[in-house]
Structure formats: C-alpha cells, structure tokens
Amino acid sequence: MPVAFCALLRAMLTIAGIMSGLTSPAHAAACDDWPAYRAFVSRFVQQDGRVVDFSTPTQQTTSEGQSYGMFFALVANDRATFDRVLRWTRANLSAGRFDANDVKLPAWQWGRKPDGFYGVLDQNSAADSDLWIAYDLFEAGRLWREPAYTKLAYALATQIEKQEVADLRGLGPMLLPGPQGFRSGNTTRLNPSYLPLPLLRALAAQSPDGPWPQIADNAFKLVKTTSPLGFAPDWAAYRDGQFVVDPQKGDLGSYDAIRVYLWAGLTASADPLARPWLAALHGMRDRIAATGVPPEKVATTTGSATGEGPIGFWGGLLPYFRALGDTRAAGLAQTHLAAMTAAAPGVSPSAQGQPTQNQPVYYDEVLMLFGTGSADGRYRFDENGRLVPRWENTCQSANARS
C-alpha cells in the first residue's frame, strides 16, 4: 500500500476517533456539549489527570477532587478524562496499588511538601471520596460496559466496608470519615456530608448483603437529629448511644454542610427517605426566604448566622430548592449563577490545568457543576442510586462503549 495512502487513511481514522479506542472530550462534546464541564477540565485537570486546587498554598490535590473529576467525566461521556484521572489516582494516591486484586485506599491529600517536592501530605483516606470513586467505577462499568471498572469497584467497596465502616453501639453500622483518627474512647466523630443517599442506595444494590441499607437509615437519623433547627452541621459525633455536637468543630454548619443540602436535592423523589430528609433541612430554605442570601456560617443549635456564602453555595443549593418545589429560591440561585458565568474569564486551552489570573475557586466550581448539571438535565439519580446521564439517550452508544 503506498505510503501516502497509508498516511491519508491514518489521518481519516484519527479524525473519526477510531484510533484512540477512547471517547475524547471533543468527540463527546460533538454529541452533547457541556461547556461548564469543559471549562472545569481546562482550569483544574492537568494533562496527567491530576485535579488541582490552586487556591491552597500547597497546590493540593485531594481524593475528593479526583472522585468528583471522575464523576463529571462520566456525566460528560468523556472516558479519556475518566481514565486519566483514575490512572493518576492509582499511581499517586494509592502508590500503584489500585487494582481488583490489590486495593490501597487512596490518601486524601497530595501536594507541595515543606521541602518543595510534591507527594502525599496525609496518608489517611477520606471515606466520602472512596465512596464516590467506588460509585464512579460501578456506574462506568455499567454505562460503558467495561467489566474491569466493575471488578475494581467491588474490590474498593470491600475495603471501604472493612476499614471505614464501624458498628456503633445502639445504632448499628455507620460510615466513618476515614480509617484513622475519628474514634476516641466512647466518642465517634462523623461527617453528614460524607453520606450522599443516592450513593448509599447504589452500594446497597451492588452489595445487598452489606451494611449499606442500614447505613442509609442511620445517616438519616444523623442528619435529622443533628439539625434541630433545619441546618446541617459540618461535623457531629456519636457518644453513649446518641448523636451529640462535635467536640472539635462544635455546631458549625458551613463549607462541608452545604453538600448535605446538595445531596438531599439530588436524591430521587421516589426514594422513601427523600421527603423526610429534605424536611429535616428546612432551615436553609427558611433563612434564604427571609434574607435573600445563604449564610456562610450557621450555629446549628441556635440558628445564629454570619457572613454570606460564596457563589458555590448557590450552586449546591439549586437542586435542593428544585426538590422542595421552591421556584422563587431556585430562580434566585439561577440568577446568581448566570451572572457568575457571564463574568467568568475565558480559559486558553494552552493553559489547561495551570493557575491563571482570576482563577475560579475549585470548590465553588465543583458545587456549581453539580448543581447546574442537574438543573440542566444532564444527569439524575434514580431511586436505586443509578446514574441516568442525558447522553445515554441522546448519544450513540458507540461513542461511549469503545
């Protein structure tokens, strides 16, 4: 075959996306473009798959960021980015031990050390991130028909159950924030934002003999009990058979707690805990109805509030307002988010994953992507926690199932 013809054929195949064996962002975008996702990848995801929080002095990467990056890539039908983020996580947070036959829970924090070199800053894992990664893998295995993802998901879920689930006396199984450092004497510290109900439902479906149905019920008890005025706390504790104010963080509800409202808003309405969970969190809706803004910090036992939450809070609260049927508050959130989007600086592809002037804040962008992606109909969770991405119905299956 002539060399010139071979070169032409290769170019044609590359353009068609066949050579890579993976779905590229451009290919996915041609089917169902998601500009906010593309901006997120450009701003925060490096070419090697590391999700960077440039707002921190250590230029940190967290297992949380990696898990969210994988989720958004799945929603965007972007398998190439999904795999890049997974590979970086395996190599750097799990020391290469992240395969179906050998899983090391990912270290939660990686970044610049005092000596200037980069590496793991804290070996402890974060249970919420581990839960999200397992979920991402289960759903990627199903949606992209890739058994390797599913096998890894089962292996990770097994380690979560072994290392991050504790049987609390008088309560039953509960997901700890991590394997180490959260149990002292008769006190166990807990984080309500680490317990998204759709993910607990999905794990229960995948592991019917596991602790997940009970953890879902206990998570609701946690949220209801520790939100006496309808405001979720960042942290709480369990001591002597009852939930109490966290001994370290107190009754503060702020940057962690905003996700409690988000997860409640994303829960399928058919879930039997959906309405009770939302009803337990009425405080934030009531406060915004009175003041027009989400507070940055709330004392959950008194309702005393200070500050105004950043733009990301509006993103996190948008699904919550929509689930409550509060069209006024949802419209207010969308107005704020639209103004922020219009004012956001452009991103040059050459600066992908690099800090730029006026760099948006990582956590704000994550909350907004979750919230607006749901409001725009790009994804939802069903009552069993399964992800229902829009591309599954609008894109040809061959685009994702390479």
C-alpha positions as CSV (number, residue, x, y, z in Angstrom):
1,M,0.0,0.0,0.0
2,P,1.5,3.4,-1.0
3,V,2.9,5.4,2.0
4,A,0.9,8.5,1.0
5,F,-2.3,6.5,1.0
6,C,-1.5,4.9,4.4
7,A,-0.9,8.4,5.9
8,L,-4.2,9.6,4.5
9,L,-6.0,6.6,5.9
10,R,-4.5,7.1,9.3
11,A,-5.5,10.7,9.4
12,M,-9.0,9.8,8.4
13,L,-9.3,7.2,11.2
14,T,-7.8,9.6,13.7
15,I,-10.4,12.3,12.8
16,A,-13.2,9.7,13.2
17,G,-12.0,9.0,16.7
18,I,-11.3,5.3,16.0
19,M,-7.6,5.3,16.6
20,S,-7.7,6.2,20.3
21,G,-10.1,3.5,21.5
22,L,-11.4,6.0,24.0
23,T,-14.0,8.8,23.8
24,S,-12.2,12.1,23.6
25,P,-13.7,15.3,25.0
26,A,-14.1,16.7,21.5
27,H,-16.0,13.6,20.4
28,A,-18.3,13.7,23.5
29,A,-18.8,17.4,23.0
30,A,-20.0,16.9,19.4
31,C,-22.8,14.8,20.7
32,D,-23.9,16.7,23.8
33,D,-21.6,19.6,24.6
34,W,-21.2,20.7,28.2
35,P,-19.3,24.0,28.2
36,A,-19.2,24.2,32.1
37,Y,-17.5,20.8,32.2
38,R,-15.0,21.7,29.5
39,A,-14.1,24.8,31.5
40,F,-13.7,22.8,34.7
41,V,-11.3,20.4,32.9
42,S,-9.4,23.3,31.4
43,R,-9.0,25.1,34.7
44,F,-8.4,22.3,37.2
45,V,-7.4,19.0,35.5
46,Q,-3.8,18.6,34.4
47,Q,-2.9,16.6,31.3
48,D,-1.7,13.7,33.6
49,G,-5.1,13.5,35.3
50,R,-4.4,15.4,38.5
51,V,-7.2,17.7,39.7
52,V,-5.6,20.7,41.3
53,D,-7.0,23.1,43.9
54,F,-4.9,26.2,43.1
55,S,-6.5,28.2,45.9
56,T,-4.5,26.3,48.5
57,P,-0.8,27.1,49.5
58,T,0.2,23.5,48.8
59,Q,-1.5,23.5,45.4
60,Q,-3.2,20.4,46.8
61,T,-4.9,17.5,45.2
62,T,-7.5,15.6,47.2
63,S,-9.1,12.2,46.7
64,E,-12.3,14.2,46.8
65,G,-11.2,16.2,43.8
66,Q,-10.2,13.1,41.9
67,S,-13.6,11.4,42.7
68,Y,-15.6,14.4,41.5
69,G,-13.5,14.7,38.4
70,M,-14.3,11.1,37.5
71,F,-18.0,11.6,38.2
72,F,-18.2,14.7,36.0
73,A,-16.3,12.9,33.2
74,L,-18.8,10.1,33.4
75,V,-21.7,12.6,33.2
76,A,-20.0,14.2,30.2
77,N,-19.4,10.8,28.5
78,D,-15.7,11.6,28.5
79,R,-14.0,8.3,29.0
80,A,-10.5,9.6,28.2
81,T,-10.5,12.1,31.1
82,F,-12.1,9.5,33.4
83,D,-9.2,7.1,32.7
84,R,-6.6,9.9,33.1
85,V,-7.9,10.8,36.5
86,L,-8.2,7.2,37.5
87,R,-4.6,6.5,36.5
88,W,-3.2,9.5,38.4
89,T,-5.2,8.5,41.5
90,R,-3.8,4.9,41.3
91,A,-0.2,6.0,40.8
92,N,-0.1,8.9,43.3
93,L,-2.7,8.4,46.0
94,S,-2.6,4.6,46.2
95,A,1.1,4.0,45.4
96,G,0.2,1.9,42.4
97,R,-1.9,-0.5,44.4
98,F,-5.3,0.2,43.0
99,D,-6.4,-2.9,41.1
100,A,-9.0,-5.5,41.5
101,N,-6.7,-7.9,43.4
102,D,-4.9,-5.3,45.5
103,V,-6.6,-2.1,46.6
104,K,-5.0,0.5,48.9
105,L,-7.4,3.2,49.9
106,P,-6.3,6.5,48.3
107,A,-4.5,9.0,50.5
108,W,-6.8,12.0,50.9
109,Q,-4.2,14.8,50.4
110,W,-1.3,15.2,48.0
111,G,0.6,18.4,47.2
112,R,3.7,20.5,47.8
113,K,5.7,19.5,50.8
114,P,7.8,21.9,53.0
115,D,10.9,20.8,51.2
116,G,9.4,21.9,47.9
117,F,8.8,18.4,46.5
118,Y,5.4,17.1,45.7
119,G,3.8,13.9,47.2
120,V,1.4,12.6,49.8
121,L,0.7,15.0,52.6
122,D,-1.6,12.8,54.6
123,Q,-1.9,9.1,54.2
124,N,-5.3,8.8,55.8
125,S,-8.1,8.1,53.4
126,A,-11.4,10.0,53.1
127,A,-14.4,7.8,53.2
128,D,-16.6,10.1,51.1
129,S,-14.1,10.2,48.3
130,D,-13.6,6.4,48.5
131,L,-17.4,6.0,48.3
132,W,-17.6,8.3,45.3
133,I,-14.8,6.5,43.4
134,A,-16.4,3.2,44.0
135,Y,-19.7,4.6,42.7
136,D,-18.0,6.1,39.7
137,L,-16.4,2.8,38.8
138,F,-19.7,0.8,39.3
139,E,-21.6,3.2,37.1
140,A,-18.8,3.5,34.5
141,G,-18.7,-0.3,34.3
142,R,-22.4,-0.4,33.6
143,L,-22.7,2.6,31.3
144,W,-19.6,2.0,29.3
145,R,-19.9,-1.8,29.5
146,E,-16.4,-2.3,30.9
147,P,-16.1,-5.2,33.4
148,A,-12.7,-4.0,34.6
149,Y,-14.2,-1.0,36.2
150,T,-16.8,-3.1,37.9
151,K,-14.3,-5.5,39.3
152,L,-12.2,-2.6,40.7
153,A,-15.4,-1.1,42.2
154,Y,-16.2,-4.3,44.1
155,A,-12.7,-4.5,45.4
156,L,-12.8,-0.9,46.6
157,A,-16.2,-1.3,48.2
158,T,-14.9,-4.3,50.1
159,Q,-12.1,-2.3,51.6
160,I,-14.4,0.5,52.5
161,E,-16.6,-1.9,54.4
162,K,-13.6,-3.4,56.1
163,Q,-11.7,-0.2,57.0
164,E,-14.2,2.6,57.1
165,V,-17.5,1.1,58.5
166,A,-18.0,0.8,62.2
167,D,-20.7,-0.8,64.2
168,L,-21.8,1.8,66.7
169,R,-23.4,0.5,69.9
170,G,-27.1,1.3,70.0
171,L,-27.1,2.4,66.4
172,G,-25.5,-0.1,64.0
173,P,-23.2,0.3,61.0
174,M,-22.0,3.8,60.1
175,L,-19.5,5.1,57.6
176,L,-16.6,6.7,59.5
177,P,-14.9,9.8,57.9
178,G,-11.7,7.6,57.5
179,P,-9.9,4.6,58.9
180,Q,-7.9,6.5,61.5
181,G,-8.4,9.4,63.9
182,F,-12.1,9.6,64.3
183,R,-12.8,7.3,67.4
184,S,-11.6,8.2,70.8
185,G,-12.9,6.4,73.9
186,N,-16.7,6.3,73.6
187,T,-16.9,9.2,71.1
188,T,-17.0,8.7,67.3
189,R,-16.8,11.8,65.0
190,L,-19.0,11.8,61.9
191,N,-19.5,14.0,58.9
192,P,-23.0,14.2,57.5
193,S,-21.8,15.4,54.1
194,Y,-19.9,12.1,53.6
195,L,-23.2,10.3,53.2
196,P,-25.0,11.0,49.9
197,L,-28.2,8.9,49.9
198,P,-28.1,8.1,46.2
199,L,-24.6,6.6,46.6
200,L,-25.7,4.6,49.6
201,R,-28.6,3.2,47.6
202,A,-26.3,2.3,44.8
203,L,-23.9,0.4,47.1
204,A,-26.8,-1.4,48.6
205,A,-27.9,-2.6,45.2
206,Q,-24.4,-3.8,44.3
207,S,-23.8,-5.4,47.7
208,P,-27.2,-6.5,49.0
209,D,-25.6,-8.4,52.0
210,G,-23.5,-5.4,53.0
211,P,-24.2,-2.7,55.6
212,W,-25.4,0.0,53.1
213,P,-29.2,-0.1,53.7
214,Q,-28.7,0.3,57.4
215,I,-26.1,3.0,56.9
216,A,-28.7,4.9,54.8
217,D,-31.2,4.7,57.6
218,N,-28.6,5.7,60.2
219,A,-27.4,8.6,58.0
220,F,-30.9,10.0,58.0
221,K,-31.1,9.7,61.8
222,L,-27.8,11.5,62.0
223,V,-29.0,14.4,59.8
224,K,-32.4,14.7,61.4
225,T,-31.0,14.6,65.0
226,T,-28.1,17.0,64.4
227,S,-30.2,19.5,62.5
228,P,-32.7,20.6,65.2
229,L,-33.4,23.9,63.5
230,G,-33.1,22.6,60.0
231,F,-29.5,23.5,59.5
232,A,-26.9,20.7,58.9
233,P,-23.6,20.8,60.8
234,D,-20.2,20.2,59.2
235,W,-19.4,17.6,61.8
236,A,-21.2,15.7,64.5
237,A,-20.4,12.9,67.0
238,Y,-22.0,9.8,68.4
239,R,-21.5,9.1,72.1
240,D,-23.2,6.8,74.6
241,G,-26.0,5.9,72.3
242,Q,-26.8,9.3,71.0
243,F,-25.8,11.9,68.4
244,V,-24.1,15.0,70.0
245,V,-22.4,18.2,69.0
246,D,-18.9,17.5,67.6
247,P,-16.3,18.0,70.3
248,Q,-13.8,19.6,67.9
249,K,-15.7,21.7,65.4
250,G,-18.8,22.4,67.6
251,D,-22.2,23.1,66.0
252,L,-20.8,25.0,62.9
253,G,-22.6,24.4,59.6
254,S,-20.7,25.8,56.6
255,Y,-18.5,24.6,53.8
256,D,-18.9,20.9,54.4
257,A,-22.5,21.1,55.3
258,I,-23.5,22.8,52.1
259,R,-23.2,19.4,50.4
260,V,-25.8,17.9,52.8
261,Y,-28.4,20.1,51.1
262,L,-27.0,19.3,47.7
263,W,-27.1,15.5,48.1
264,A,-30.7,15.8,49.5
265,G,-31.7,17.8,46.5
266,L,-30.2,15.2,44.1
267,T,-32.0,12.3,45.7
268,A,-34.7,10.7,43.6
269,S,-38.2,11.8,44.8
270,A,-39.2,8.1,44.7
271,D,-36.7,7.3,47.4
272,P,-38.7,6.7,50.7
273,L,-36.2,8.9,52.6
274,A,-36.2,11.8,50.1
275,R,-39.0,13.8,51.5
276,P,-38.2,13.2,55.2
277,W,-34.5,14.1,54.5
278,L,-35.5,17.4,52.8
279,A,-38.0,18.2,55.6
280,A,-35.2,17.8,58.2
281,L,-33.2,20.5,56.3
282,H,-35.8,23.3,56.1
283,G,-33.7,25.8,57.9
284,M,-31.6,26.9,54.9
285,R,-34.7,27.5,52.8
286,D,-36.3,29.5,55.6
287,R,-33.3,31.6,56.1
288,I,-32.9,32.5,52.5
289,A,-36.5,33.3,52.2
290,A,-36.1,35.8,55.0
291,T,-32.7,37.3,54.0
292,G,-32.2,36.6,50.3
293,V,-28.7,35.1,50.8
294,P,-27.3,31.8,52.1
295,P,-25.3,32.3,55.3
296,E,-21.6,31.4,55.2
297,K,-21.7,30.0,58.7
298,V,-24.6,28.9,60.9
299,A,-24.6,27.7,64.6
300,T,-26.9,24.8,64.1
301,T,-28.2,24.6,67.7
302,T,-29.2,28.3,67.9
303,G,-29.7,29.4,64.3
304,S,-27.3,32.3,64.6
305,A,-25.8,33.0,61.2
306,T,-22.8,35.1,60.0
307,G,-21.5,36.1,56.6
308,E,-22.7,35.5,53.1
309,G,-21.9,32.2,51.4
310,P,-19.8,32.3,48.2
311,I,-21.2,31.7,44.8
312,G,-20.7,28.0,45.1
313,F,-23.3,27.8,47.8
314,W,-25.9,28.9,45.3
315,G,-24.8,26.0,43.0
316,G,-25.0,23.5,45.8
317,L,-28.5,24.7,46.9
318,L,-30.0,24.8,43.4
319,P,-31.1,21.1,43.4
320,Y,-32.3,21.5,47.0
321,F,-34.6,24.3,46.0
322,R,-35.9,22.5,43.0
323,A,-36.6,19.3,45.0
324,L,-38.5,21.4,47.5
325,G,-40.5,23.0,44.7
326,D,-39.3,26.4,45.8
327,T,-39.3,28.1,42.3
328,R,-38.6,31.6,43.8
329,A,-35.4,30.4,45.5
330,A,-34.4,28.3,42.6
331,G,-34.8,31.3,40.3
332,L,-32.7,33.4,42.6
333,A,-30.0,30.8,42.6
334,Q,-30.0,30.6,38.8
335,T,-29.8,34.4,38.5
336,H,-26.7,34.5,40.7
337,L,-25.1,31.6,38.8
338,A,-25.9,33.0,35.4
339,A,-24.3,36.3,36.4
340,M,-21.2,34.5,37.7
341,T,-20.9,32.5,34.4
342,A,-21.2,35.7,32.3
343,A,-18.5,37.3,34.3
344,A,-16.1,34.3,34.3
345,P,-12.8,34.8,32.4
346,G,-12.1,32.7,29.4
347,V,-9.7,29.9,29.5
348,S,-6.9,29.3,27.0
349,P,-6.5,25.6,26.0
350,S,-2.8,26.1,26.3
351,A,-3.2,26.8,30.0
352,Q,-5.0,23.6,30.8
353,G,-4.7,22.6,34.4
354,Q,-2.5,25.6,35.2
355,P,-3.1,28.6,37.5
356,T,-4.3,31.7,35.7
357,Q,-5.2,35.2,36.8
358,N,-8.6,35.4,38.4
359,Q,-8.6,31.6,38.7
360,P,-12.1,30.5,39.9
361,V,-12.2,28.7,43.2
362,Y,-12.1,24.9,42.9
363,Y,-14.8,24.2,45.5
364,D,-17.2,26.8,44.1
365,E,-16.8,25.3,40.6
366,V,-17.5,21.8,41.9
367,L,-20.7,22.8,43.7
368,M,-21.8,24.8,40.6
369,L,-21.1,21.9,38.3
370,F,-23.1,19.5,40.4
371,G,-26.0,22.0,40.7
372,T,-26.3,23.3,37.2
373,G,-25.6,20.0,35.6
374,S,-28.6,18.6,37.5
375,A,-30.8,21.6,36.8
376,D,-29.9,21.4,33.1
377,G,-31.0,17.8,32.9
378,R,-27.5,16.5,32.2
379,Y,-27.9,13.8,34.9
380,R,-30.0,12.5,37.6
381,F,-30.1,9.6,40.1
382,D,-32.9,7.1,40.1
383,E,-34.4,5.6,43.3
384,N,-31.8,2.9,43.3
385,G,-29.0,5.4,43.1
386,R,-28.2,4.6,39.5
387,L,-26.8,7.4,37.4
388,V,-29.0,8.4,34.5
389,P,-26.9,10.7,32.2
390,R,-28.5,12.5,29.4
391,W,-26.0,11.2,26.9
392,E,-27.3,7.6,27.4
393,N,-30.4,8.5,25.5
394,T,-29.1,11.3,23.2
395,C,-25.7,9.9,22.0
396,Q,-25.0,6.9,20.0
397,S,-23.9,4.1,22.3
398,A,-20.7,3.5,20.2
399,N,-19.4,6.9,21.3
400,A,-19.1,5.7,24.9
401,R,-18.7,1.9,24.7
402,S,-15.4,1.6,22.9
